[in-house]
Amino acid sequence: MTSLSQRFLWVAFGALALVAPAHAEDFRVGFVNTDRIFREANTAKSAQAKLEQEFSKREKELSDMGAALKAQSDRYEREAPTLSETQRQQRQRQLVDQDRDFQRKRREFQEDLNARKNEELQQVLERANRVVKQVAEQEKYDLVLQEAVYINPKHDITEKVIRALNAAR
């Protein structure tokens, strides 16, 4: 009975081997490099510029605040030997409070920036996915992948998608 099952399997595999090449010619696969779209598409570039404009003022304020805190810390280090114990403790407390405030503001800035960046990238990705679908339908692709370990460059349709995205603006 095992022999009959094995023969059946070999016959089935043989039939598949004969049929598969005929269907493989009709099966079209494409690949899209999402990272490249985020770097090169005009929509992604404008989203990045929008974020830079939106957050540049806060970033400068944080940079100035950090520089002022460092200057105060350096001044304290220079003056500490000449200060009384009470003055030293008071200045240390002030520096610790200012540093805590600076770290909190920097953390809030980073959280806000990350949230906005995710919002903007999501919009770019949604638009890119619509364009990928259009390209796939127009050029009759059966499958389009966004992540892969290896892709033969002949299957990469990223450039077509970027051109279509840029033309759609």
C-alpha positions as semicolon CSV with decimal commas, in nm:
position;residue;x (nm);y (nm);z (nm)
1;M;0,000;0,000;0,000
2;T;0,287;0,237;0,073
3;S;0,426;0,167;-0,271
4;L;0,097;0,272;-0,434
5;S;0,086;0,595;-0,229
6;Q;0,442;0,677;-0,326
7;R;0,370;0,615;-0,694
8;F;0,067;0,843;-0,674
9;L;0,276;1,120;-0,517
10;W;0,546;1,089;-0,783
11;V;0,286;1,102;-1,059
12;A;0,124;1,408;-0,896
13;F;0,462;1,586;-0,862
14;G;0,543;1,499;-1,222
15;A;0,213;1,644;-1,342
16;L;0,273;1,960;-1,139
17;A;0,622;1,993;-1,283
18;L;0,478;1,986;-1,633
19;V;0,193;2,228;-1,560
20;A;0,382;2,477;-1,336
21;P;0,607;2,627;-1,607
22;A;0,307;2,712;-1,821
23;H;0,144;2,903;-1,535
24;A;0,470;3,058;-1,415
25;E;0,500;3,253;-1,741
26;D;0,166;3,420;-1,670
27;F;0,244;3,497;-1,306
28;R;0,400;3,845;-1,263
29;V;0,569;3,950;-0,942
30;G;0,680;4,301;-0,851
31;F;0,867;4,447;-0,559
32;V;0,846;4,793;-0,402
33;N;1,117;4,933;-0,175
34;T;0,920;5,135;0,083
35;D;1,233;5,292;0,234
36;R;1,329;5,427;-0,105
37;I;0,981;5,573;-0,152
38;F;1,013;5,746;0,187
39;R;1,347;5,894;0,074
40;E;1,278;5,983;-0,288
41;A;0,908;6,050;-0,347
42;N;0,808;6,416;-0,353
43;T;0,523;6,349;-0,109
44;A;0,770;6,211;0,143
45;K;1,010;6,500;0,090
46;S;0,733;6,756;0,140
47;A;0,617;6,573;0,453
48;Q;0,973;6,591;0,589
49;A;0,995;6,964;0,507
50;K;0,659;7,020;0,676
51;L;0,781;6,845;0,991
52;E;1,106;7,041;0,993
53;Q;0,917;7,368;0,966
54;E;0,665;7,263;1,229
55;F;0,927;7,156;1,484
56;S;1,224;7,382;1,409
57;K;1,125;7,653;1,659
58;R;1,088;7,404;1,946
59;E;1,411;7,232;1,846
60;K;1,597;7,566;1,855
61;E;1,446;7,651;2,194
62;L;1,561;7,315;2,329
63;S;1,906;7,362;2,184
64;D;1,932;7,707;2,343
65;M;1,801;7,573;2,673
66;G;2,060;7,294;2,670
67;A;2,342;7,537;2,591
68;A;2,232;7,771;2,873
69;L;2,214;7,479;3,116
70;K;2,564;7,367;3,019
71;A;2,697;7,722;3,062
72;Q;2,539;7,746;3,408
73;S;2,681;7,407;3,503
74;D;3,028;7,507;3,385
75;R;3,002;7,835;3,579
76;Y;2,896;7,645;3,889
77;E;3,196;7,411;3,855
78;R;3,431;7,709;3,836
79;E;3,268;7,898;4,126
80;A;3,189;7,604;4,356
81;P;3,515;7,625;4,555
82;T;3,444;7,987;4,650
83;L;3,077;7,936;4,745
84;S;2,947;7,863;5,091
85;E;2,791;7,522;5,157
86;T;2,442;7,673;5,149
87;Q;2,506;7,851;4,819
88;R;2,650;7,532;4,666
89;Q;2,349;7,327;4,769
90;Q;2,110;7,593;4,643
91;R;2,285;7,617;4,304
92;Q;2,301;7,235;4,276
93;R;1,926;7,214;4,340
94;Q;1,863;7,481;4,078
95;L;2,078;7,296;3,826
96;V;1,907;6,964;3,901
97;D;1,562;7,126;3,865
98;Q;1,660;7,295;3,539
99;D;1,807;6,971;3,405
100;R;1,493;6,779;3,500
101;D;1,281;7,042;3,322
102;F;1,510;7,028;3,017
103;Q;1,496;6,647;3,002
104;R;1,115;6,653;3,032
105;K;1,082;6,909;2,753
106;R;1,324;6,716;2,533
107;R;1,130;6,392;2,591
108;E;0,797;6,565;2,513
109;F;0,949;6,715;2,199
110;Q;1,072;6,374;2,082
111;E;0,735;6,212;2,153
112;D;0,549;6,487;1,965
113;L;0,792;6,468;1,674
114;N;0,765;6,089;1,653
115;A;0,385;6,101;1,664
116;R;0,368;6,362;1,387
117;K;0,630;6,179;1,181
118;N;0,426;5,859;1,206
119;E;0,113;6,049;1,096
120;E;0,289;6,199;0,795
121;L;0,457;5,872;0,695
122;Q;0,126;5,690;0,725
123;Q;-0,029;5,935;0,479
124;V;0,263;5,889;0,239
125;L;0,235;5,511;0,275
126;E;-0,140;5,512;0,210
127;R;-0,091;5,722;-0,103
128;A;0,199;5,499;-0,215
129;N;-0,009;5,185;-0,161
130;R;-0,286;5,328;-0,382
131;V;-0,029;5,402;-0,653
132;V;0,126;5,055;-0,616
133;K;-0,218;4,905;-0,666
134;Q;-0,275;5,121;-0,976
135;V;0,062;5,024;-1,124
136;A;-0,003;4,657;-1,044
137;E;-0,344;4,666;-1,210
138;Q;-0,224;4,862;-1,515
139;E;0,075;4,635;-1,573
140;K;-0,107;4,316;-1,473
141;Y;0,106;4,213;-1,174
142;D;-0,030;3,919;-0,978
143;L;0,170;3,994;-0,665
144;V;0,359;4,296;-0,534
145;L;0,584;4,255;-0,230
146;Q;0,710;4,529;-0,001
147;E;0,964;4,330;0,197
148;A;1,187;4,046;0,088
149;V;1,524;3,898;0,173
150;Y;1,633;3,907;-0,190
151;I;1,476;4,049;-0,503
152;N;1,603;4,027;-0,857
153;P;1,626;4,392;-0,978
154;K;1,413;4,309;-1,283
155;H;1,114;4,272;-1,047
156;D;1,171;4,607;-0,871
157;I;0,892;4,849;-0,965
158;T;0,988;5,114;-0,709
159;E;1,100;5,363;-0,975
160;K;0,765;5,331;-1,157
161;V;0,578;5,388;-0,831
162;I;0,789;5,694;-0,743
163;R;0,735;5,842;-1,090
164;A;0,360;5,780;-1,062
165;L;0,350;5,931;-0,712
166;N;0,541;6,238;-0,825
167;A;0,320;6,280;-1,131
168;A;0,003;6,258;-0,919
169;R;0,087;6,572;-0,721
